[in-house]
């Protein structure tokens, strides 16, 4: 934790324009807590896809009050009513990759073009894609991705939350271990890989934020 704090302080001292993103899942809370201890003015964005669980939005407000931080929602430029295929089917059902692009990847691109450092809470133990990443990675837009939690494990997250008395996402106790958009998230058993809760049966494990927004 101290190493992350020192690194953030160095980046800010160097005049880097930093921002963070969060999905407000239980495993996201330690990074938000660390940022709040360093500089609460660092912008924190979330992808307001229009499909988030009501519990996620309520939890966001709870965390905002608890940490003294403002969270900024980013939305797609394409209205939901227009996010349909030629058969009238919503993209989350017929083309989930394109749905993620419209509602997650595309809205974040202008932020990456205007900032220097993207503070991102991915962990190597979450997926093979994330395990292949380094602490710092370039984005196509010119900003650097900074992954301070990359080598943390789910046990590290749990111990940090316990140490500081940080809350859990309200859906966790109902069997949701990885929580994204409501249509593409399901409950899983405790023995399952947490990412298997997302896009079940769609041969998809990433939304594009961690595949498209990284320089190849």
C-alpha positions in Angstrom: 0.0 0.0 0.0 2.8 2.4 0.9 4.5 1.8 -2.4 1.3 2.7 -4.3 0.9 5.9 -2.2 4.5 6.9 -3.0 4.1 6.2 -6.7 0.9 8.3 -6.9 2.5 11.1 -5.0 5.5 11.1 -7.4 3.2 11.2 -10.4 1.2 14.1 -9.0 4.4 15.9 -8.0 5.6 15.5 -11.6 2.5 17.4 -12.7 0.9 14.4 -14.4 -2.8 14.8 -15.1 -4.2 11.7 -13.5 -7.6 10.1 -13.4 -9.1 6.9 -12.2 -12.0 4.7 -13.2 -14.1 2.4 -11.0 -16.9 -0.1 -11.3 -17.7 0.1 -7.5 -17.3 -3.6 -7.0 -16.1 -4.8 -3.6 -12.6 -5.4 -5.0 -12.6 -1.8 -6.4 -12.9 -0.2 -2.9 -9.2 -0.5 -1.7 -7.9 1.5 -4.7 -10.6 4.2 -4.2 -9.7 4.3 -0.5 -5.9 4.7 -1.3 -6.7 7.5 -3.7 -8.8 9.3 -1.2 -5.9 9.3 1.2 -3.6 10.9 -1.4 -5.7 13.4 -3.3 -9.5 13.5 -3.4 -9.4 15.9 -6.3 -8.2 13.2 -8.7 -11.1 12.7 -11.0 -12.8 9.2 -10.8 -15.0 8.2 -13.7 -17.5 5.4 -14.0 -19.1 4.1 -17.2 -22.8 4.8 -16.8 -24.0 2.4 -19.4 -27.6 2.6 -18.5 -27.6 -1.0 -17.6 -26.0 -0.8 -14.1 -27.7 -2.5 -11.2 -29.7 -0.1 -9.0 -27.6 -1.5 -6.1 -24.4 -0.4 -7.9 -25.6 3.2 -8.3 -26.7 3.3 -4.6 -23.4 1.9 -3.5 -21.6 4.5 -5.6 -23.4 7.2 -3.6 -22.6 5.5 -0.3 -18.9 5.4 -1.3 -18.9 9.0 -2.4 -20.2 10.1 1.0 -17.9 7.8 2.9 -14.7 8.7 1.0 -15.5 12.3 0.4 -15.0 11.8 -3.4 -17.1 12.9 -6.4 -17.6 10.3 -9.1 -18.2 11.4 -12.7 -20.5 9.3 -15.0 -19.6 8.8 -18.7 -22.4 8.0 -21.1 -22.6 6.8 -24.7 -23.3 9.4 -27.3 -25.7 6.9 -28.9 -29.1 6.8 -27.1 -30.2 3.4 -25.8 -33.2 3.3 -28.2 -30.8 3.5 -31.1 -28.5 0.7 -29.8 -30.3 -2.0 -31.8 -29.4 -4.3 -34.7 -31.3 -4.5 -38.0 -33.8 -6.9 -36.3 -34.5 -4.5 -33.5 -32.6 -6.5 -30.9 -30.6 -4.6 -28.4 -26.9 -4.9 -28.9 -26.2 -6.4 -25.5 -28.1 -9.5 -26.6 -27.0 -9.7 -30.3 -23.6 -8.0 -30.3 -22.2 -7.6 -26.8 -18.8 -6.5 -28.1 -20.3 -3.5 -29.9 -22.5 -2.8 -26.9 -19.4 -2.6 -24.7 -17.7 -0.4 -27.3 -20.6 2.1 -27.4 -21.1 2.3 -23.7 -17.7 1.7 -22.2 -14.7 2.1 -24.6 -15.8 5.0 -26.8 -16.9 7.2 -23.9 -13.5 6.8 -22.2 -11.4 7.6 -25.3 -11.7 11.5 -25.0 -10.6 11.3 -21.4 -7.5 9.3 -22.3 -6.7 11.8 -25.0 -6.8 14.7 -22.5 -5.0 13.1 -19.5 -1.5 11.6 -18.8 -2.2 8.7 -16.4 -5.1 6.3 -16.1 -5.1 4.7 -12.6 -6.7 1.4 -13.2 -7.5 -1.3 -10.6 -7.1 -4.5 -12.7 -5.4 -7.5 -11.1 -3.3 -10.3 -12.7 -5.3 -13.0 -11.0 -8.6 -12.0 -12.7 -7.9 -13.2 -16.2 -5.2 -14.3 -18.7 -5.5 -11.0 -20.5 -4.8 -9.0 -17.3 -2.0 -11.4 -16.2 -0.1 -10.5 -19.4 -0.1 -6.8 -18.5 2.7 -4.7 -16.9 2.4 -2.1 -14.1 2.5 0.6 -16.8 1.1 0.2 -20.3 0.5 2.7 -23.1 -2.9 3.5 -24.6 -3.6 4.3 -28.3 -4.6 7.8 -27.2 -1.2 8.6 -25.6 -2.0 8.3 -21.9 -0.3 5.7 -19.7 -2.2 3.0 -17.9 -1.1 2.6 -14.3 -2.1 -0.7 -12.7 -1.1 -0.3 -9.0 -3.2 -3.4 -7.9 -1.8 -5.7 -10.5 0.0 -8.1 -8.1 -2.7 -8.0 -5.4 -4.8 -11.1 -4.9 -8.4 -11.5 -3.8 -7.0 -12.3 -0.3 -5.0 -9.0 -0.3 -8.2 -7.1 -1.2 -10.2 -8.9 1.5 -7.5 -8.2 4.1 -7.3 -4.5 3.2 -11.1 -4.1 3.4 -11.1 -5.8 6.7 -8.3 -3.6 8.1 -10.0 -0.4 7.1 -13.6 -1.5 7.7 -14.6 -1.0 4.0 -18.0 -2.1 2.9 -19.0 -4.8 0.3 -21.1 -4.3 -2.8 -24.7 -5.1 -1.6 -25.1 -7.8 -4.3 -22.0 -9.8 -3.1 -23.9 -11.4 -0.3 -26.5 -12.5 -2.8 -23.9 -14.5 -4.8 -22.6 -11.9 -7.3 -18.8 -11.9 -7.3 -18.1 -9.9 -10.4 -20.7 -7.2 -11.1 -21.1 -5.4 -14.4 -24.2 -4.5 -16.4 -27.4 -6.2 -15.2 -28.2 -8.0 -18.5 -24.7 -9.5 -18.7 -24.1 -10.5 -15.1 -25.2 -13.7 -13.2 -24.6 -15.3 -9.9 -21.9 -17.9 -9.6 -20.8 -20.5 -7.0 -17.9 -19.5 -4.7 -15.7 -22.1 -6.4 -16.1 -20.5 -9.9 -13.7 -18.0 -11.4 -15.1 -14.6 -10.7 -15.0 -13.5 -14.3 -17.2 -16.4 -15.3 -20.1 -14.4 -13.9 -19.9 -12.0 -16.8 -21.2 -12.6 -20.4 -22.0 -16.2 -19.5 -22.2 -18.4 -22.6 -21.0 -15.6 -24.9 -17.3 -16.6 -25.2 -16.4 -13.2 -23.9 -14.4 -12.2 -20.8 -13.5 -8.6 -21.4 -15.5 -5.5 -22.3 -12.8 -3.8 -24.4 -11.4 -1.4 -21.8 -8.5 -3.8 -21.2 -8.1 -5.0 -24.8 -8.8 -2.1 -27.1 -7.5 0.7 -24.8 -4.0 -0.7 -24.7 -1.4 -0.1 -27.3 -0.6 -3.3 -29.2 
